[in-house]
Amino acid sequence: MRATELLHERGQSLWLDNITRDLLDAGQIQRYIDEYSVTGLTSNPSIFDKAIESGYYDEAIRAASARGLQGEELFFDLALEDLRRAADLFLPVYERTDGVDGWVSLEVSPLLARETAPTIAAAKDLHARAGRKNLLIKIPGTPEGLPAITECIASGVPINVTLLFSAEHYRAAADAYLTGVERRIEHGLDPAVGSVASVFMSRWDAAIADRVPDPLRDRLGLAVGLDTYRAYRRLTDSDRVQRIENFGGRIQRLLWASTRTKDPAASDTLYVHGLAAPFTINTMPDATLDAFYDHGEVGEPMPADGDGADALLAEFIDAGIDLDALAAKLQTDGAAAFVRSWNDLLECISAQRAACLNAAT
């Protein structure tokens, strides 16, 4: 049995962190579903940026331009078509698991990361336009994003909370989600609204690679993961969640993101075998997924009580790492990086649009 199948059999969902039209057209995503036990998908602007620059979308860009679309509207037109196709591929998983799995994700404009009301409006609009019940809208778990998450969940819009970096970030995102579910219960609405909380892993180790002794290299991300998983399991067993489940609601699933190993000296599956845990999700880019399929190993699952996390985190504190400050910086830097990627994407679309229109004249 391949490592991907074994991990799936042990209760962890494997999602692909990639989508492009050529992957869809070539049947590669269907192959990942059939052969790699992949049960969902996430996307981000940088993924589309590379694909659009390659020229693969030129025909679609010409057609959208003829309808007067440009900039963000043109991008979302392209992305929604891809995400609808992907959602249809994963629909059998979604139906088989009664909505627990089989999701795809599309994010709102990163330019809205610090604006609550526009984020709410954009999330509702994108979900309505997508027309797929198994599509999550990605909203960053920034202070301004949290109330938007609550409002969207209360309105029945499934949400992928992104840009989380710590157990504290996770708890805030989970509270925002649960508050939205509780509002639905209060108003007699179906409380089963899908959501995942995406905690970014590898950026922890990349941020401190030159600031800690060798024995601590590539260990902080997994330590933070263990701490976060402990918080997740405690919340799952809490009175609050049990009450919500009694009304038909569900826990927001924990998702491990940013799982590509940045250190060339470390294992290329470090953030896969090190974050194995039931009822969680690991979303990974093609290269990491292929590596785990080829030579990955599935060890013991993460301990629910976070055994070892406190001692290991204390070692980083002793080494001079302010964990709370670093988590805040990683979230701020991550939001800024998303904006840069978004602006690069829009510039790429504008250039491709101009080239397509010029070629047509």
C-alpha positions as CSV (number, residue, x, y, z in Angstrom):
1,M,0.0,0.0,0.0
2,R,1.3,3.4,-1.0
3,A,2.0,5.9,1.8
4,T,-0.7,8.3,0.4
5,E,-3.3,5.5,0.6
6,L,-2.1,4.4,4.1
7,L,-2.3,7.9,5.4
8,H,-5.8,8.3,4.0
9,E,-6.8,4.9,5.6
10,R,-5.6,6.2,8.9
11,G,-8.0,9.1,8.8
12,Q,-6.1,12.1,7.3
13,S,-7.3,13.8,4.1
14,L,-4.7,14.6,1.4
15,W,-5.5,17.7,-0.6
16,L,-3.6,19.1,-3.6
17,D,-2.4,22.6,-3.3
18,N,-2.6,23.4,-7.0
19,I,-5.0,23.9,-9.8
20,T,-4.5,25.0,-13.4
21,R,-6.5,24.4,-16.5
22,D,-3.8,22.2,-18.1
23,L,-3.9,19.9,-15.0
24,L,-7.7,19.6,-15.5
25,D,-7.5,19.1,-19.3
26,A,-4.7,16.5,-19.0
27,G,-6.7,14.5,-16.4
28,Q,-3.9,14.9,-13.8
29,I,-6.3,15.9,-11.0
30,Q,-8.5,12.9,-11.7
31,R,-5.4,10.8,-11.5
32,Y,-4.5,12.2,-8.2
33,I,-8.0,11.3,-7.0
34,D,-7.8,7.8,-8.4
35,E,-4.3,6.8,-7.6
36,Y,-3.0,9.2,-4.8
37,S,-6.2,9.2,-2.5
38,V,-6.5,12.9,-2.9
39,T,-9.8,14.1,-1.7
40,G,-9.7,17.9,-2.0
41,L,-7.9,20.9,-3.4
42,T,-6.7,24.4,-2.5
43,S,-5.5,27.3,-4.7
44,N,-3.7,30.6,-4.5
45,P,-2.9,33.5,-6.8
46,S,0.8,32.5,-7.5
47,I,-0.4,29.2,-8.9
48,F,-2.6,30.9,-11.5
49,D,0.1,33.5,-12.2
50,K,2.5,30.9,-13.6
51,A,-0.2,29.2,-15.6
52,I,-1.5,32.4,-17.2
53,E,2.0,33.5,-18.0
54,S,2.6,30.3,-19.9
55,G,-0.1,31.2,-22.4
56,Y,-2.4,28.3,-21.6
57,Y,-5.3,30.7,-20.8
58,D,-4.9,32.9,-23.9
59,E,-8.0,31.6,-25.6
60,A,-10.1,32.1,-22.5
61,I,-8.6,35.5,-21.9
62,R,-9.6,36.6,-25.4
63,A,-13.1,35.4,-24.9
64,A,-13.4,37.1,-21.5
65,S,-11.9,40.3,-22.9
66,A,-14.5,40.3,-25.7
67,R,-17.1,40.4,-22.9
68,G,-15.4,43.5,-21.5
69,L,-13.7,41.8,-18.5
70,Q,-10.3,42.9,-17.2
71,G,-8.3,42.9,-14.0
72,E,-9.8,41.2,-11.0
73,E,-13.1,40.4,-12.8
74,L,-11.2,38.6,-15.6
75,F,-9.2,36.6,-13.1
76,F,-12.2,35.5,-11.1
77,D,-13.9,34.5,-14.3
78,L,-11.0,32.2,-15.2
79,A,-10.5,30.9,-11.7
80,L,-14.2,30.1,-11.1
81,E,-14.4,28.1,-14.3
82,D,-11.4,26.0,-13.1
83,L,-12.8,25.7,-9.6
84,R,-16.2,24.6,-10.8
85,R,-14.6,21.8,-12.8
86,A,-12.5,20.7,-9.9
87,A,-15.5,20.9,-7.6
88,D,-17.3,18.5,-9.9
89,L,-14.4,16.1,-9.8
90,F,-14.5,16.0,-6.0
91,L,-18.3,16.0,-5.7
92,P,-18.5,12.2,-5.4
93,V,-16.1,12.5,-2.4
94,Y,-18.2,15.3,-0.9
95,E,-21.4,13.2,-1.3
96,R,-19.8,10.0,0.0
97,T,-18.6,11.7,3.1
98,D,-21.7,13.8,3.6
99,G,-19.8,17.1,3.2
100,V,-16.9,16.3,5.5
101,D,-14.4,16.1,2.6
102,G,-14.3,16.7,-1.2
103,W,-13.8,20.5,-1.0
104,V,-12.0,23.0,-3.3
105,S,-11.0,26.5,-2.3
106,L,-10.9,30.0,-3.8
107,E,-9.7,33.1,-1.9
108,V,-11.1,36.6,-1.9
109,S,-8.8,39.4,-3.1
110,P,-5.8,39.6,-0.7
111,L,-6.2,43.4,-0.9
112,L,-9.1,43.0,1.4
113,A,-7.2,41.3,4.2
114,R,-7.6,44.3,6.6
115,E,-11.2,45.2,5.5
116,T,-14.1,43.4,7.1
117,A,-17.2,44.6,5.3
118,P,-15.7,44.3,1.7
119,T,-14.4,40.8,2.6
120,I,-17.9,39.7,3.6
121,A,-19.4,41.1,0.4
122,A,-16.7,39.5,-1.8
123,A,-17.0,36.1,-0.1
124,K,-20.7,36.0,-0.5
125,D,-20.5,37.1,-4.1
126,L,-17.8,34.6,-5.1
127,H,-19.7,31.7,-3.5
128,A,-22.9,32.6,-5.2
129,R,-21.2,32.9,-8.6
130,A,-19.4,29.6,-8.2
131,G,-22.6,27.7,-7.8
132,R,-21.0,24.7,-6.2
133,K,-21.9,23.5,-2.7
134,N,-18.4,22.0,-2.2
135,L,-16.4,25.2,-2.7
136,L,-14.8,27.0,0.3
137,I,-14.0,30.7,0.2
138,K,-10.7,31.5,1.7
139,I,-10.6,34.4,4.2
140,P,-7.4,35.3,6.1
141,G,-7.6,34.9,9.9
142,T,-6.4,38.4,10.5
143,P,-8.1,40.5,13.2
144,E,-10.2,42.1,10.5
145,G,-10.9,38.8,8.9
146,L,-12.3,37.0,12.0
147,P,-15.6,38.9,12.1
148,A,-16.0,38.4,8.4
149,I,-15.6,34.6,9.0
150,T,-18.3,34.7,11.6
151,E,-20.7,36.6,9.4
152,C,-20.1,34.4,6.4
153,I,-20.6,31.2,8.4
154,A,-23.8,32.6,9.9
155,S,-24.9,33.3,6.3
156,G,-24.2,29.7,5.2
157,V,-21.0,30.4,3.2
158,P,-18.4,27.7,3.7
159,I,-15.0,29.2,4.7
160,N,-11.3,28.2,4.6
161,V,-9.6,30.3,7.2
162,T,-6.1,31.0,5.9
163,L,-2.9,32.6,7.2
164,L,-3.0,31.0,10.6
165,F,0.4,30.3,12.2
166,S,-0.1,29.2,15.8
167,A,-2.4,27.5,18.3
168,E,-3.6,31.0,19.4
169,H,-4.4,31.9,15.8
170,Y,-6.2,28.6,15.4
171,R,-8.3,29.1,18.6
172,A,-9.3,32.6,17.3
173,A,-10.4,31.2,13.9
174,A,-12.3,28.3,15.6
175,D,-14.1,30.8,17.8
176,A,-15.1,32.9,14.8
177,Y,-16.4,29.8,13.1
178,L,-18.3,28.4,16.1
179,T,-19.9,31.8,16.8
180,G,-21.2,31.8,13.3
181,V,-22.6,28.3,13.8
182,E,-24.2,29.3,17.1
183,R,-26.0,32.2,15.3
184,R,-27.4,29.7,12.8
185,I,-28.6,27.5,15.6
186,E,-30.2,30.5,17.3
187,H,-32.2,31.3,14.2
188,G,-33.2,27.7,13.5
189,L,-30.9,27.3,10.4
190,D,-28.9,24.3,9.4
191,P,-25.7,24.5,11.5
192,A,-23.7,22.1,9.2
193,V,-21.6,24.7,7.3
194,G,-18.3,23.5,6.0
195,S,-15.0,25.1,7.2
196,V,-11.3,24.4,7.6
197,A,-8.6,26.2,9.5
198,S,-5.4,26.4,7.6
199,V,-2.2,26.6,9.7
200,F,1.0,27.3,7.8
201,M,3.9,25.2,8.8
202,S,7.2,25.5,6.9
203,R,7.5,29.2,7.2
204,W,8.3,28.9,10.9
205,D,11.5,27.0,10.2
206,A,12.4,29.2,7.2
207,A,12.1,32.3,9.4
208,I,14.6,31.1,12.0
209,A,16.9,28.9,10.0
210,D,19.9,31.1,10.8
211,R,18.9,32.0,14.3
212,V,19.0,28.6,16.1
213,P,21.6,25.9,16.7
214,D,21.7,23.0,14.3
215,P,19.8,20.6,16.7
216,L,16.8,22.9,16.5
217,R,16.8,23.3,12.7
218,D,13.5,22.3,11.0
219,R,11.8,21.4,14.3
220,L,9.8,24.5,15.2
221,G,7.1,24.0,12.5
222,L,6.4,20.5,13.8
223,A,6.4,21.7,17.4
224,V,3.9,24.4,16.6
225,G,1.9,21.8,14.8
226,L,1.8,19.6,17.8
227,D,0.7,22.5,20.0
228,T,-2.0,23.4,17.6
229,Y,-3.2,19.8,17.2
230,R,-3.5,19.7,21.0
231,A,-5.7,22.8,21.0
232,Y,-7.8,21.2,18.2
233,R,-8.4,18.0,20.1
234,R,-9.2,19.9,23.3
235,L,-11.8,22.0,21.4
236,T,-13.2,19.0,19.7
237,D,-13.9,17.4,23.1
238,S,-15.2,20.7,24.7
239,D,-18.8,21.2,25.9
240,R,-19.2,24.0,23.4
241,V,-18.5,21.8,20.4
242,Q,-20.5,18.9,21.9
243,R,-23.5,21.1,22.2
244,I,-23.2,22.3,18.6
245,E,-22.8,18.8,17.4
246,N,-26.0,17.9,19.3
247,F,-27.8,20.4,17.1
248,G,-26.3,18.9,13.9
249,G,-23.2,21.2,13.6
250,R,-19.7,20.1,13.0
251,I,-16.2,20.9,14.1
252,Q,-14.1,23.1,11.8
253,R,-11.4,20.7,10.5
254,L,-7.7,21.5,11.0
255,L,-5.7,21.8,7.8
256,W,-1.9,21.8,7.5
257,A,-0.8,24.3,4.8
258,S,2.6,25.4,3.5
259,T,4.0,21.9,3.7
260,R,6.7,22.1,1.0
261,T,10.1,21.6,2.7
262,K,12.2,24.8,2.3
263,D,15.5,23.4,3.6
264,P,17.2,21.3,0.9
265,A,19.0,19.4,3.7
266,A,15.8,18.2,5.3
267,S,13.4,15.5,4.2
268,D,11.2,16.4,1.3
269,T,8.2,15.0,3.2
270,L,9.0,16.5,6.6
271,Y,5.7,18.3,7.0
272,V,3.7,15.2,5.8
273,H,5.0,12.4,7.9
274,G,5.5,14.7,10.8
275,L,1.9,16.0,10.8
276,A,0.0,12.7,10.4
277,A,-3.2,12.9,12.5
278,P,-6.8,11.6,12.1
279,F,-9.6,14.0,11.1
280,T,-7.1,16.6,9.8
281,I,-6.1,17.6,6.3
282,N,-2.7,18.0,4.7
283,T,-2.7,20.1,1.6
284,M,0.5,19.9,-0.5
285,P,1.9,21.0,-3.8
286,D,2.5,18.5,-6.6
287,A,6.2,17.9,-5.8
288,T,5.6,17.1,-2.2
289,L,2.6,14.9,-3.0
290,D,4.6,13.0,-5.6
291,A,7.5,12.6,-3.2
292,F,5.3,11.2,-0.5
293,Y,3.6,8.9,-2.9
294,D,7.0,7.7,-4.1
295,H,9.0,7.2,-0.9
296,G,6.9,8.6,2.0
297,E,6.6,6.8,5.3
298,V,3.7,6.9,7.7
299,G,4.7,6.7,11.3
300,E,2.8,7.0,14.6
301,P,0.0,9.7,14.6
302,M,0.5,12.9,16.5
303,P,-0.3,12.6,20.2
304,A,-3.6,14.2,21.1
305,D,-2.3,15.6,24.3
306,G,0.6,17.4,22.6
307,D,3.2,15.4,24.5
308,G,6.6,16.9,24.0
309,A,5.4,20.2,22.5
310,D,5.9,22.4,25.6
311,A,9.5,21.1,26.2
312,L,10.5,21.6,22.6
313,L,8.9,25.1,22.3
314,A,10.8,26.0,25.5
315,E,14.0,25.2,23.8
316,F,13.3,27.8,21.1
317,I,12.3,30.3,23.7
318,D,15.7,29.7,25.5
319,A,17.4,30.2,22.1
320,G,15.9,33.7,21.9
321,I,12.8,33.1,19.7
322,D,9.8,35.1,20.7
323,L,7.1,32.8,19.5
324,D,4.1,35.1,19.8
325,A,6.0,38.0,18.1
326,L,7.1,35.6,15.3
327,A,3.6,34.3,14.8
328,A,2.3,37.8,14.4
329,K,5.1,38.7,12.0
330,L,4.5,35.6,9.9
331,Q,0.9,36.5,9.6
332,T,1.6,40.1,8.6
333,D,4.4,39.1,6.2
334,G,2.1,36.4,4.8
335,A,-0.6,38.9,4.1
336,A,1.9,41.2,2.4
337,A,3.2,38.3,0.3
338,F,-0.3,37.5,-0.8
339,V,-0.8,41.1,-1.9
340,R,2.5,41.0,-3.9
341,S,1.5,37.8,-5.6
342,W,-2.0,39.2,-6.3
343,N,-0.5,42.3,-7.9
344,D,1.9,40.2,-9.9
345,L,-1.0,38.1,-11.1
346,L,-3.0,41.2,-12.2
347,E,0.0,42.5,-14.1
348,C,0.4,39.2,-15.8
349,I,-3.3,39.1,-16.8
350,S,-3.1,42.6,-18.1
351,A,-0.1,41.8,-20.2
352,Q,-1.6,38.6,-21.5
353,R,-4.9,40.4,-22.2
354,A,-3.1,43.1,-24.2
355,A,-1.1,40.6,-26.2
356,C,-4.2,38.6,-27.0
357,L,-6.1,41.7,-28.1
358,N,-3.1,42.9,-30.2
359,A,-2.8,39.5,-31.9
360,A,-6.5,39.6,-32.8
361,T,-6.2,42.9,-34.7
